[in-house]
Amino acid sequence: MTTRLETGDKAPDFTLPTADGATVSLADLAKSTDKGVIVYFYPAAATPGCTKEACDFRDSEASLLGAGYAVVGISPDKVAKLAKFADAEALTFPLASDEDHATLEAYGAWGEKQNYGKTYVGVIRSTFVVNPDLTVAESFYNVKATGHVARIRKVLGLDD
């Protein structure tokens, strides 16, 4: 059974390579925000659900930044695939590569799941709101790609 993070838990820090050839760390992102970081884990770049979710974050990014939140997306994809995805969808927030699944596992976003009646191990679509002090403010597991960003915005009080 995968360990899941809950409100108040210390969020595991990470430093991962990004689509733009740089690296991103949770600690650095958290320092650059007033309210925190939205860290979302997705299975695979350029697939229909992951594209929908990424584009929803892209379309909400300006208001999220304005409200004091940074966004980072993490998948097990190689950096080159993330770069192609970011370019194709005009994504402006960091997309990070976690090829060895260490960060995914630390967040409980890698584990056994079912799809079309088959059980396998992979990314559990999950999102975390991490406070500037690197504690978990909100955790969402097994989320749906469509409508998820709207749900986060509502939980954060950004849409009344």
DSSP file with accessible surface (Angstrom, degrees, kcal/mol):
  #  RESIDUE AA STRUCTURE BP1 BP2  ACC     N-H-->O    O-->H-N    N-H-->O    O-->H-N    TCO  KAPPA ALPHA  PHI   PSI    X-CA   Y-CA   Z-CA
    1    1 A M              0   0  213      0, 0.0     2,-0.3     0, 0.0   110,-0.0   0.000 360.0 360.0 360.0 135.1    0.0    0.0    0.0
    2    2 A T        -     0   0   37    110,-0.1     2,-0.3   106,-0.1   109,-0.1  -0.571 360.0-119.5 -78.5 135.0    1.3    3.4   -0.9
    3    3 A T        -     0   0  118     -2,-0.3     2,-0.4   102,-0.2    -1,-0.1  -0.585  30.4-150.3 -73.5 134.0    1.7    6.0    1.9
    4    4 A R        -     0   0   91     -2,-0.3     2,-0.3   105,-0.1   104,-0.2  -0.873   8.1-126.4-110.9 143.1   -0.4    9.0    1.3
    5    5 A L        -     0   0   19    102,-0.6     2,-0.3    -2,-0.4     6,-0.0  -0.608  27.6-167.8 -84.5 144.7    0.3   12.5    2.4
    6    6 A E    >   -     0   0  131     -2,-0.3     3,-2.4     1,-0.1   130,-0.3  -0.827  38.2 -64.9-127.0 167.1   -2.3   14.4    4.4
    7    7 A T  T 3  S+     0   0   93     -2,-0.3   130,-0.2     1,-0.3     3,-0.1  -0.240 122.5  22.5 -51.7 130.7   -2.9   18.0    5.5
    8    8 A G  T 3  S+     0   0   52    128,-3.2    -1,-0.3     1,-0.3   129,-0.1   0.128  91.5 126.6  95.3 -18.5   -0.1   19.1    7.9
    9    9 A D  S <  S-     0   0   65     -3,-2.4   127,-2.9   127,-0.2     2,-0.4  -0.348  71.7-101.5 -67.1 152.7    2.5   16.5    6.7
   10   10 A K  B     -A  135   0A 134    125,-0.2   125,-0.3    -3,-0.1    -1,-0.1  -0.625  37.0-128.8 -72.8 126.8    5.9   17.7    5.5
   11   11 A A        -     0   0    2    123,-3.5     2,-0.2    -2,-0.4    96,-0.1  -0.657  25.8-112.0 -77.9 129.5    5.9   17.8    1.7
   12   12 A P        -     0   0   38      0, 0.0    -1,-0.1     0, 0.0     2,-0.1  -0.452  31.9-130.1 -62.2 127.4    9.0   15.9    0.4
   13   13 A D        -     0   0   84     -2,-0.2     2,-0.3    13,-0.1    12,-0.0  -0.370  30.2-175.1 -72.4 158.5   11.3   18.4   -1.3
   14   14 A F        -     0   0    9     -2,-0.1    12,-1.6     2,-0.0     2,-0.4  -0.989  25.5-159.9-151.0 154.1   12.5   17.6   -4.8
   15   15 A T  E     +B   25   0B  94     -2,-0.3    10,-0.2    10,-0.2    -2,-0.0  -0.952  30.4 168.3-134.0 115.5   14.9   18.9   -7.4
   16   16 A L  E     -B   24   0B  14      8,-2.5     8,-2.4    -2,-0.4    82,-0.1  -0.942  38.3-102.0-131.1 151.5   14.0   17.6  -10.9
   17   17 A P  E     -B   23   0B  58      0, 0.0    80,-2.8     0, 0.0     6,-0.3  -0.446  42.2-147.1 -70.1 146.7   15.0   18.4  -14.5
   18   18 A T  B >   -C   96   0C   6      4,-2.4     3,-2.1    78,-0.2    78,-0.2  -0.716  25.8-103.3-117.5 167.3   12.5   20.4  -16.4
   19   19 A A  T 3  S+     0   0   16     76,-2.0    64,-0.1     1,-0.3    77,-0.1   0.761 118.1  57.4 -57.5 -29.0   11.3   20.7  -20.0
   20   20 A D  T 3  S-     0   0  130     75,-0.2    -1,-0.3    62,-0.0     3,-0.1   0.336 121.2-102.9 -89.4   7.8   13.3   23.9  -20.5
   21   21 A G  S <  S+     0   0   68     -3,-2.1    -2,-0.1     1,-0.3     2,-0.1   0.451  92.2  97.3  88.9   0.6   16.6   22.2  -19.6
   22   22 A A  S    S-     0   0   49     -5,-0.0    -4,-2.4     1,-0.0     2,-0.3  -0.104  72.1-109.9 -98.6-160.5   16.8   23.7  -16.1
   23   23 A T  E     -B   17   0B  97     -6,-0.3     2,-0.4    -3,-0.1    73,-0.0  -0.936  19.5-153.5-130.5 159.8   15.8   22.2  -12.8
   24   24 A V  E     -B   16   0B  14     -8,-2.4    -8,-2.5    -2,-0.3     2,-0.4  -0.993   6.7-167.1-133.2 139.3   13.0   23.0  -10.4
   25   25 A S  E  >  -B   15   0B   9     -2,-0.4     4,-2.3   -10,-0.2   -10,-0.2  -0.966  25.7-134.5-124.5 147.3   12.9   22.5   -6.6
   26   26 A L  H  > S+     0   0    0    -12,-1.6     4,-3.0    -2,-0.4     5,-0.2   0.922 107.3  54.5 -61.5 -44.3    9.9   22.6   -4.4
   27   27 A A  H  > S+     0   0   19    -13,-0.3     4,-2.0     1,-0.2    -1,-0.2   0.917 109.9  46.2 -58.7 -44.8   11.8   24.7   -1.8
   28   28 A D  H  > S+     0   0  100      2,-0.2     4,-1.0     1,-0.2    -1,-0.2   0.918 113.8  48.1 -65.7 -42.8   12.8   27.3   -4.4
   29   29 A L  H >< S+     0   0   24     -4,-2.3     3,-0.7     1,-0.2     4,-0.2   0.930 110.7  51.8 -62.0 -44.1    9.2   27.5   -5.8
   30   30 A A  H >< S+     0   0    2     -4,-3.0     3,-1.4     1,-0.3    -1,-0.2   0.885 106.5  53.7 -61.7 -38.0    7.8   27.8   -2.3
   31   31 A K  H 3< S+     0   0  165     -4,-2.0    -1,-0.3     1,-0.3    -2,-0.2   0.770 104.8  56.5 -65.8 -25.7   10.1   30.7   -1.5
   32   32 A S  T << S+     0   0   89     -4,-1.0     2,-0.3    -3,-0.7    -1,-0.3   0.392 101.9  69.6 -88.7   3.4    8.9   32.5   -4.6
   33   33 A T    <   -     0   0   20     -3,-1.4    36,-0.1    -4,-0.2     4,-0.1  -0.815  63.2-148.1-122.1 161.7    5.2   32.5   -3.6
   34   34 A D  S    S+     0   0  143     34,-0.4    35,-0.1    -2,-0.3    -1,-0.1   0.822 101.4  20.7 -88.7 -39.6    3.0   34.1   -1.0
   35   35 A K  S    S-     0   0  110     33,-2.4     2,-0.3     1,-0.3    34,-0.2   0.717 112.4-101.1-105.6 -29.2    0.5   31.2   -0.6
   36   36 A G  E     -d   69   0C   0     32,-1.5    34,-2.1    95,-0.2     2,-0.4  -0.920  38.2 -55.7 142.2-164.7    2.4   28.1   -1.9
   37   37 A V  E     -dE  70 130C   0     93,-2.6    93,-3.3    -2,-0.3     2,-0.7  -0.959  26.4-144.9-125.8 134.7    2.9   25.6   -4.7
   38   38 A I  E     -dE  71 129C   0     32,-3.4    34,-2.3    -2,-0.4     2,-0.6  -0.906  22.8-170.2 -97.2 112.9    0.4   23.5   -6.6
   39   39 A V  E     -dE  72 128C   0     89,-3.0    89,-2.8    -2,-0.7     2,-0.4  -0.938   4.9-175.1-106.0 118.6    2.2   20.2   -7.4
   40   40 A Y  E     -dE  73 127C   0     32,-2.6    34,-2.8    -2,-0.6     2,-0.5  -0.947  12.9-154.2-122.2 139.5    0.4   17.9   -9.8
   41   41 A F  E     +dE  74 126C   0     85,-3.3    85,-1.2    -2,-0.4    34,-0.2  -0.933  17.0 178.6-109.1 131.2    1.4   14.5  -10.9
   42   42 A Y        -     0   0    0     32,-2.1     3,-0.2    -2,-0.5    82,-0.1  -0.953  30.9-125.9-135.6 152.2    0.1   13.1  -14.2
   43   43 A P  S    S-     0   0   33      0, 0.0     2,-0.3     0, 0.0    -1,-0.1   0.899  81.1  -4.3 -67.6 -47.2    0.7    9.8  -16.1
   44   44 A A    >   -     0   0   22     31,-0.1     3,-1.1    32,-0.1     6,-0.3  -0.922  64.8-118.0-159.1 127.5    2.0   10.9  -19.5
   45   45 A A  T 3  S+     0   0    1     -2,-0.3     6,-0.1     1,-0.2    37,-0.1  -0.258  96.1  20.0 -60.4 146.2    2.6   14.0  -21.5
   46   46 A A  T 3  S+     0   0   66      1,-0.3    -1,-0.2     2,-0.1     3,-0.0   0.614  89.0 126.0  69.8  16.5    0.6   14.5  -24.7
   47   47 A T  S <> S-     0   0   50     -3,-1.1     4,-2.7     1,-0.1     5,-0.3  -0.696  74.1-106.6 -95.9 158.5   -2.2   12.0  -23.9
   48   48 A P  H  > S+     0   0  119      0, 0.0     4,-2.2     0, 0.0     5,-0.2   0.918 115.6  40.2 -54.8 -50.8   -5.8   13.3  -24.0
   49   49 A G  H  > S+     0   0   25      1,-0.2     4,-2.5     2,-0.2     5,-0.2   0.924 117.6  47.7 -66.1 -43.1   -6.5   13.5  -20.2
   50   50 A C  H  > S+     0   0    0     -6,-0.3     4,-2.6     1,-0.2    -1,-0.2   0.864 111.4  51.5 -68.2 -33.2   -3.1   14.9  -19.3
   51   51 A T  H  X S+     0   0   26     -4,-2.7     4,-2.8     2,-0.2     5,-0.2   0.937 110.0  49.3 -67.1 -44.3   -3.3   17.5  -22.1
   52   52 A K  H  X S+     0   0   88     -4,-2.2     4,-2.1    -5,-0.3    -2,-0.2   0.937 113.7  46.2 -58.9 -47.4   -6.7   18.6  -20.8
   53   53 A E  H  X S+     0   0    0     -4,-2.5     4,-2.2     2,-0.2    -2,-0.2   0.935 113.4  48.3 -63.3 -46.1   -5.4   18.9  -17.3
   54   54 A A  H  X S+     0   0    0     -4,-2.6     4,-2.8     1,-0.2    -1,-0.2   0.915 111.9  49.6 -61.6 -41.7   -2.2   20.7  -18.3
   55   55 A C  H  X S+     0   0   16     -4,-2.8     4,-2.9     2,-0.2    -1,-0.2   0.866 107.9  54.1 -67.6 -34.4   -4.2   23.2  -20.5
   56   56 A D  H  X S+     0   0   28     -4,-2.1     4,-1.3    -5,-0.2    -1,-0.2   0.921 111.1  45.5 -63.0 -43.4   -6.6   23.8  -17.6
   57   57 A F  H  X S+     0   0    1     -4,-2.2     4,-1.0     2,-0.2     3,-0.3   0.929 112.8  51.4 -64.9 -42.0   -3.7   24.7  -15.4
   58   58 A R  H >< S+     0   0   70     -4,-2.8     3,-0.8     1,-0.2     4,-0.5   0.939 110.0  48.7 -58.1 -46.2   -2.2   26.8  -18.2
   59   59 A D  H 3< S+     0   0  106     -4,-2.9    -1,-0.2     1,-0.2     4,-0.2   0.746 118.8  39.7 -68.9 -22.4   -5.5   28.7  -18.6
   60   60 A S  H 3X S+     0   0   21     -4,-1.3     4,-2.5    -3,-0.3    -1,-0.2   0.456  88.6  97.3-101.1  -4.0   -5.7   29.3  -14.8
   61   61 A E  H <X S+     0   0   22     -4,-1.0     4,-3.3    -3,-0.8     5,-0.3   0.894  79.3  52.6 -58.3 -44.6   -2.1   30.0  -14.3
   62   62 A A  H  > S+     0   0   80     -4,-0.5     4,-2.5     1,-0.2    -1,-0.2   0.936 114.3  42.3 -59.4 -44.7   -2.3   33.8  -14.3
   63   63 A S  H  > S+     0   0   53     -4,-0.2     4,-1.6     2,-0.2    -1,-0.2   0.868 114.1  51.9 -72.2 -33.4   -5.0   33.9  -11.7
   64   64 A L  H  <>S+     0   0    1     -4,-2.5     5,-2.9     2,-0.2     4,-0.3   0.942 112.4  45.7 -65.2 -44.9   -3.3   31.3   -9.6
   65   65 A L  H ><5S+     0   0   93     -4,-3.3     3,-1.6     1,-0.2    -2,-0.2   0.921 111.1  53.5 -61.6 -42.7   -0.1   33.3   -9.7
   66   66 A G  H 3<5S+     0   0   69     -4,-2.5    -1,-0.2    -5,-0.3    -2,-0.2   0.812 107.5  51.1 -61.7 -29.6   -2.1   36.4   -8.9
   67   67 A A  T 3<5S-     0   0   26     -4,-1.6    -1,-0.3     2,-0.2    -2,-0.2   0.460 129.0 -97.3 -86.5  -3.5   -3.5   34.6   -5.9
   68   68 A G  T < 5S+     0   0    8     -3,-1.6   -33,-2.4    -4,-0.3   -32,-1.5   0.616  82.5 123.2 101.8  15.0    0.0   33.7   -4.7
   69   69 A Y  E   < -d   36   0C  22     -5,-2.9    -1,-0.3   -34,-0.2     2,-0.3  -0.916  42.8-156.6-115.1 136.9    0.4   30.1   -6.0
   70   70 A A  E     -d   37   0C   8    -34,-2.1   -32,-3.4    -2,-0.4     2,-0.4  -0.683  15.5-143.3 -97.4 159.8    3.0   28.6   -8.3
   71   71 A V  E     +d   38   0C   3     -2,-0.3     2,-0.3   -34,-0.2   -32,-0.2  -0.973  18.9 175.7-126.2 140.6    2.3   25.5  -10.4
   72   72 A V  E     -d   39   0C   0    -34,-2.3   -32,-2.6    -2,-0.4     2,-0.4  -0.989  14.5-153.6-141.7 134.8    4.5   22.6  -11.3
   73   73 A G  E     -df  40  95C   0     21,-2.4    23,-3.4    -2,-0.3     2,-0.4  -0.912  12.1-166.8-107.3 137.9    3.6   19.4  -13.2
   74   74 A I  E     +df  41  96C   0    -34,-2.8   -32,-2.1    -2,-0.4    23,-0.2  -0.988  15.4 155.3-129.6 132.7    5.5   16.2  -12.7
   75   75 A S  E     - f   0  97C   0     21,-2.0    23,-2.8    -2,-0.4   -31,-0.1  -0.928  51.8-110.3-143.0 168.7    5.5   13.0  -14.7
   76   76 A P  S    S+     0   0   30      0, 0.0    21,-0.1     0, 0.0   -32,-0.1   0.414  77.4 122.5 -82.7   7.2    7.8   10.1  -15.4
   77   77 A D  S    S-     0   0   19     19,-0.2    -2,-0.2     1,-0.1    22,-0.2  -0.264  70.9-101.0 -66.7 154.1    8.3   11.2  -19.0
   78   78 A K     >  -     0   0  130      1,-0.1     4,-2.0    19,-0.1     3,-0.5  -0.365  33.5-110.9 -69.9 153.8   11.8   12.0  -20.3
   79   79 A V  H  > S+     0   0   42      1,-0.2     4,-2.7     2,-0.2     5,-0.2   0.877 116.4  57.7 -55.4 -41.4   12.7   15.7  -20.5
   80   80 A A  H  > S+     0   0   79      1,-0.2     4,-2.0     2,-0.2    -1,-0.2   0.901 107.0  47.5 -60.5 -40.4   12.6   15.7  -24.4
   81   81 A K  H  > S+     0   0   88     -3,-0.5     4,-2.3     1,-0.2    -1,-0.2   0.904 111.8  50.9 -67.2 -39.0    9.0   14.5  -24.4
   82   82 A L  H  X S+     0   0    0     -4,-2.0     4,-3.2     1,-0.2     5,-0.2   0.898 108.3  52.2 -64.9 -39.2    8.1   17.2  -21.8
   83   83 A A  H  X S+     0   0   38     -4,-2.7     4,-2.4     2,-0.2    -1,-0.2   0.922 110.6  47.3 -62.8 -43.5    9.7   19.9  -23.9
   84   84 A K  H  X S+     0   0  164     -4,-2.0     4,-2.7    -5,-0.2    -1,-0.2   0.915 114.3  47.8 -63.3 -42.5    7.7   18.8  -26.9
   85   85 A F  H  X S+     0   0    6     -4,-2.3     4,-2.2     2,-0.2    -2,-0.2   0.937 111.7  49.2 -63.4 -48.5    4.5   18.8  -24.8
   86   86 A A  H  X>S+     0   0   18     -4,-3.2     5,-2.3     1,-0.2     4,-0.5   0.913 114.7  45.6 -60.2 -41.3    5.2   22.2  -23.3
   87   87 A D  H ><5S+     0   0  139     -4,-2.4     3,-0.9    -5,-0.2    -2,-0.2   0.940 112.2  49.9 -68.3 -45.5    5.9   23.7  -26.7
   88   88 A A  H 3<5S+     0   0   71     -4,-2.7    -1,-0.2     1,-0.2    -2,-0.2   0.843 121.2  34.4 -63.1 -34.5    2.8   22.1  -28.4
   89   89 A E  H 3<5S-     0   0   56     -4,-2.2    -1,-0.2    -5,-0.2    -2,-0.2   0.302 105.8-121.2-105.4   7.1    0.4   23.3  -25.7
   90   90 A A  T <<5 +     0   0   66     -3,-0.9     2,-0.4    -4,-0.5    -3,-0.2   0.905  45.1 178.5  52.7  47.7    2.1   26.6  -24.9
   91   91 A L      < -     0   0   16     -5,-2.3    -1,-0.2    -6,-0.2     4,-0.1  -0.678  16.1-177.2 -83.8 129.7    2.6   25.6  -21.2
   92   92 A T        +     0   0  105     -2,-0.4    -1,-0.1     2,-0.1    -2,-0.0   0.525  56.5  81.0-108.1  -8.5    4.4   28.3  -19.2
   93   93 A F  S    S-     0   0    7      1,-0.1   -21,-0.1    -7,-0.0     2,-0.1  -0.609  95.2 -82.5 -92.5 160.1    4.7   26.6  -15.8
   94   94 A P        -     0   0   41      0, 0.0   -21,-2.4     0, 0.0     2,-0.5  -0.376  34.4-160.2 -66.6 137.4    7.5   24.1  -15.2
   95   95 A L  E     - f   0  73C   2    -23,-0.2   -76,-2.0    -4,-0.1     2,-0.3  -0.987  17.5-159.7-111.9 123.2    7.1   20.5  -16.3
   96   96 A A  E     -Cf  18  74C   0    -23,-3.4   -21,-2.0    -2,-0.5     2,-0.5  -0.810  11.3-133.6-111.4 147.6    9.5   18.2  -14.4
   97   97 A S  E     + f   0  75C   4    -80,-2.8     2,-0.2    -2,-0.3     3,-0.1  -0.856  20.3 176.4-101.9 125.5   10.7   14.7  -15.2
   98   98 A D    >   +     0   0    2    -23,-2.8     3,-1.6    -2,-0.5     6,-0.2  -0.601  13.6 161.9-123.0  66.1   10.7   12.0  -12.5
   99   99 A E  T 3  S+     0   0   94      1,-0.3    -1,-0.1    -2,-0.2   -21,-0.1   0.806  74.9  48.5 -60.9 -33.0   11.9    9.1  -14.5
  100  100 A D  T 3  S-     0   0  115     -3,-0.1    -1,-0.3     1,-0.0    -2,-0.0   0.448 103.8-130.3 -89.2   0.7   13.0    7.0  -11.5
  101  101 A H    <>  +     0   0   47     -3,-1.6     4,-3.0   -26,-0.1     5,-0.2   0.539  66.7 131.3  68.2   9.7    9.6    7.7   -9.7
  102  102 A A  H  > S+     0   0   50      2,-0.2     4,-2.2     1,-0.2     5,-0.1   0.920  76.3  39.7 -62.2 -43.9   11.3    8.7   -6.5
  103  103 A T  H  > S+     0   0   15      2,-0.2     4,-1.7     1,-0.2     6,-0.2   0.927 114.8  53.1 -72.1 -42.8    9.3   11.9   -6.1
  104  104 A L  H  4>S+     0   0    0      1,-0.2     5,-2.9     2,-0.2     6,-0.5   0.934 112.4  45.7 -54.6 -46.4    6.1   10.2   -7.3
  105  105 A E  H ><5S+     0   0  105     -4,-3.0     3,-1.4     1,-0.2    -1,-0.2   0.906 107.7  56.5 -65.5 -40.9    6.7    7.5   -4.6
  106  106 A A  H 3<5S+     0   0   49     -4,-2.2    -1,-0.2     1,-0.3    -2,-0.2   0.819 111.8  43.8 -61.3 -30.0    7.5   10.0   -1.9
  107  107 A Y  T 3<5S-     0   0    0     -4,-1.7  -102,-0.6    -3,-0.3    -1,-0.3   0.420 114.9-114.4 -93.3  -1.0    4.1   11.7   -2.5
  108  108 A G  T < 5S+     0   0    0     -3,-1.4    -3,-0.2    -4,-0.4    -2,-0.1   0.751  83.4 122.3  73.2  22.5    2.2    8.5   -2.8
  109  109 A A      < +     0   0    0     -5,-2.9    15,-2.8    -6,-0.2     2,-0.4   0.199  56.9  69.0-103.0  13.3    1.4    9.2   -6.4
  110  110 A W  E    S+H  123   0D  46     -6,-0.5     2,-0.3    13,-0.3    13,-0.2  -0.995  72.2  87.7-130.4 123.9    3.0    6.0   -7.7
  111  111 A G  E    S-H  122   0D   7     11,-2.6    11,-2.5    -2,-0.4     2,-0.2  -0.991  72.7 -27.2 176.2-167.8    1.4    2.7   -7.0
  112  112 A E  E     +H  121   0D 148     -2,-0.3     2,-0.3     9,-0.2     9,-0.2  -0.456  59.1 161.2 -72.9 137.3   -1.1    0.0   -8.0
  113  113 A K  E     -H  120   0D  46      7,-3.0     7,-2.6    -2,-0.2     2,-0.4  -0.948  30.6-125.1-149.3 167.2   -4.1    1.1  -10.0
  114  114 A Q  E     +H  119   0D 143     -2,-0.3     2,-0.3     5,-0.2     5,-0.2  -0.942  23.1 171.9-121.4 142.1   -6.8   -0.3  -12.2
  115  115 A N  E >  S-H  118   0D  74      3,-2.3     3,-1.9    -2,-0.4    -2,-0.0  -0.947  74.1 -11.2-148.9 125.0   -7.7    0.7  -15.7
  116  116 A Y  T 3  S-     0   0  215     -2,-0.3     3,-0.1     1,-0.3    -1,-0.0   0.873 129.5 -53.5  52.3  40.1  -10.2   -1.2  -18.0
  117  117 A G  T 3  S+     0   0   73      1,-0.2     2,-0.4     0, 0.0    -1,-0.3   0.445 114.6 113.8  81.0  -0.4  -10.2   -4.1  -15.5
  118  118 A K  E <   -H  115   0D 156     -3,-1.9    -3,-2.3     2,-0.0     2,-0.4  -0.853  57.0-142.7-106.6 141.0   -6.4   -4.6  -15.5
  119  119 A T  E     +H  114   0D  70     -2,-0.4     2,-0.3    -5,-0.2    -5,-0.2  -0.857  35.0 146.1-100.8 133.5   -4.2   -3.9  -12.4
  120  120 A Y  E     -H  113   0D  91     -7,-2.6    -7,-3.0    -2,-0.4     2,-0.4  -0.950  46.9-100.6-154.6 172.3   -0.8   -2.4  -12.9
  121  121 A V  E     +H  112   0D  84     -2,-0.3     2,-0.3    -9,-0.2    -9,-0.2  -0.864  62.0 108.3-103.3 134.0    1.7    0.0  -11.3
  122  122 A G  E     -H  111   0D   7    -11,-2.5   -11,-2.6    -2,-0.4     2,-0.3  -0.944  66.1 -29.3-174.7-164.8    1.9    3.6  -12.5
  123  123 A V  E     -H  110   0D   6     -2,-0.3     2,-0.7   -13,-0.2   -13,-0.3  -0.523  43.9-149.2 -74.1 129.6    1.1    7.2  -11.8
  124  124 A I        -     0   0    7    -15,-2.8     2,-0.2    -2,-0.3   -83,-0.1  -0.907  31.1-118.1 -95.4 109.4   -1.9    7.9   -9.6
  125  125 A R        +     0   0   42     -2,-0.7    18,-2.1    18,-0.1    17,-0.6  -0.363  55.2 158.3 -55.7 116.3   -3.1   11.2  -10.8
  126  126 A S  E     -EG  41 141C   0    -85,-1.2   -85,-3.3    15,-0.2     2,-0.3  -0.969  29.7-159.2-144.9 153.9   -2.7   13.4   -7.8
  127  127 A T  E     -EG  40 140C   0     13,-2.4    13,-2.7    -2,-0.3     2,-0.4  -0.996   6.2-168.2-139.0 144.0   -2.4   17.1   -6.8
  128  128 A F  E     -EG  39 139C   0    -89,-2.8   -89,-3.0    -2,-0.3     2,-0.6  -0.989  15.8-149.1-132.3 138.2   -1.0   18.8   -3.7
  129  129 A V  E     -EG  38 138C   1      9,-2.4     8,-3.3    -2,-0.4     9,-1.6  -0.954  24.6-163.5-102.4 119.0   -1.2   22.3   -2.4
  130  130 A V  E     -EG  37 136C   0    -93,-3.3   -93,-2.6    -2,-0.6     6,-0.2  -0.929  12.0-132.3-110.9 126.5    2.0   22.9   -0.5
  131  131 A N    >   -     0   0   52      4,-3.1     3,-2.5    -2,-0.5   -95,-0.2  -0.255  31.7-102.6 -67.5 161.4    2.4   25.8    1.9
  132  132 A P  T 3  S+     0   0   58      0, 0.0    -1,-0.1     0, 0.0   -96,-0.1   0.781 124.5  59.6 -57.8 -24.9    5.5   28.1    1.8
  133  133 A D  T 3  S-     0   0   97      2,-0.1     3,-0.1  -103,-0.0    -2,-0.1   0.330 121.6-110.1 -85.5  10.6    6.7   26.2    4.9
  134  134 A L  S <  S+     0   0   27     -3,-2.5  -123,-3.5     1,-0.3     2,-0.3   0.722  75.8 132.1  67.1  27.2    6.6   23.0    2.8
  135  135 A T  B     -A   10   0A  30   -125,-0.3    -4,-3.1    -4,-0.1     2,-0.5  -0.793  65.5-103.2-100.8 153.3    3.7   21.5    4.7
  136  136 A V  E     +G  130   0C   1   -127,-2.9  -128,-3.2  -130,-0.3    -6,-0.2  -0.629  35.2 177.1 -78.0 123.5    0.8   20.0    2.8
  137  137 A A  E    S+     0   0C  20     -8,-3.3     2,-0.3    -2,-0.5    -7,-0.2   0.819  72.9   2.5 -89.4 -40.2   -2.3   22.2    2.8
  138  138 A E  E     -G  129   0C  68     -9,-1.6    -9,-2.4  -132,-0.1     2,-0.4  -0.995  61.1-164.3-146.6 144.5   -4.4   20.0    0.6
  139  139 A S  E     -G  128   0C  33     -2,-0.3     2,-0.4   -11,-0.2   -11,-0.2  -1.000   4.0-174.0-133.5 136.1   -4.0   16.6   -1.0
  140  140 A F  E     -G  127   0C  11    -13,-2.7   -13,-2.4    -2,-0.4     2,-0.3  -0.988   7.4-173.0-129.8 119.1   -6.1   15.1   -3.8
  141  141 A Y  E     +G  126   0C  34     -2,-0.4   -15,-0.2   -15,-0.2   -16,-0.1  -0.828  64.6  13.4-112.2 154.1   -5.6   11.5   -5.0
  142  142 A N  S    S+     0   0   97    -17,-0.6    -1,-0.2    -2,-0.3   -16,-0.2   0.893  85.1 174.0  53.2  45.8   -7.1    9.6   -7.9
  143  143 A V        -     0   0   11    -18,-2.1     2,-0.3    -3,-0.3    -1,-0.1  -0.424  33.0-115.9 -82.4 158.8   -8.4   12.8   -9.4
  144  144 A K        -     0   0  163      2,-0.1     4,-0.3     1,-0.1    -1,-0.1  -0.734  17.0-134.1 -89.2 142.5  -10.1   13.2  -12.8
  145  145 A A  S >  S+     0   0   11     -2,-0.3     3,-0.7     2,-0.1     4,-0.4   0.920  88.9  70.4 -64.0 -42.5   -8.3   15.2  -15.4
  146  146 A T  T 3  S+     0   0   99      1,-0.2    -2,-0.1     2,-0.1   -93,-0.1  -0.622 113.5   4.0 -82.7 127.5  -11.4   17.1  -16.4
  147  147 A G  T 3> S+     0   0   39     -2,-0.4     4,-1.7     1,-0.0    -1,-0.2   0.360  94.0 114.9  86.4  -4.6  -12.7   19.6  -13.9
  148  148 A H  H <> S+     0   0    5     -3,-0.7     4,-2.3    -4,-0.3     5,-0.2   0.918  73.2  50.9 -68.0 -42.9   -9.9   19.1  -11.4
  149  149 A V  H  > S+     0   0    4     -4,-0.4     4,-2.8     1,-0.2    -1,-0.2   0.921 108.6  53.1 -62.9 -39.7   -8.4   22.6  -11.7
  150  150 A A  H  > S+     0   0   59      1,-0.2     4,-2.2     2,-0.2    -1,-0.2   0.907 108.4  51.1 -61.1 -39.4  -11.9   24.1  -11.1
  151  151 A R  H  X S+     0   0  129     -4,-1.7     4,-2.6     2,-0.2    -2,-0.2   0.921 110.5  48.1 -64.0 -44.2  -12.2   21.9   -7.9
  152  152 A I  H  X S+     0   0    2     -4,-2.3     4,-2.5     2,-0.2    -2,-0.2   0.932 110.2  52.1 -61.0 -45.8   -8.8   23.1   -6.6
  153  153 A R  H  <>S+     0   0   31     -4,-2.8     5,-3.0     1,-0.2     6,-0.7   0.907 111.0  48.1 -58.4 -41.0   -9.7   26.7   -7.3
  154  154 A K  H ><5S+     0   0  161     -4,-2.2     3,-1.4     3,-0.2    -1,-0.2   0.936 110.7  49.8 -66.2 -45.9  -12.9   26.3   -5.3
  155  155 A V  H 3<5S+     0   0   66     -4,-2.6    -2,-0.2     1,-0.3    -1,-0.2   0.879 110.9  50.6 -59.6 -38.1  -11.1   24.6   -2.4
  156  156 A L  T 3<5S-     0   0   33     -4,-2.5    -1,-0.3    -5,-0.2    -2,-0.2   0.493 116.1-116.7 -80.4  -2.3   -8.6   27.5   -2.4
  157  157 A G  T < 5S+     0   0   46     -3,-1.4    -3,-0.2    -4,-0.3    -2,-0.1   0.741  78.9 125.6  76.5  23.9  -11.5   30.0   -2.3
  158  158 A L      < +     0   0   48     -5,-3.0     2,-0.5     1,-0.2    -4,-0.2   0.674  69.8  44.6 -88.6 -19.8  -10.5   31.5   -5.7
  159  159 A D              0   0   69     -6,-0.7    -1,-0.2    -9,-0.1    -2,-0.2  -0.981 360.0 360.0-125.8 118.2  -13.9   31.0   -7.3
  160  160 A D              0   0  198     -2,-0.5    -6,-0.0    -3,-0.1    -2,-0.0  -0.534 360.0 360.0 -90.6 360.0  -17.0   32.0   -5.3
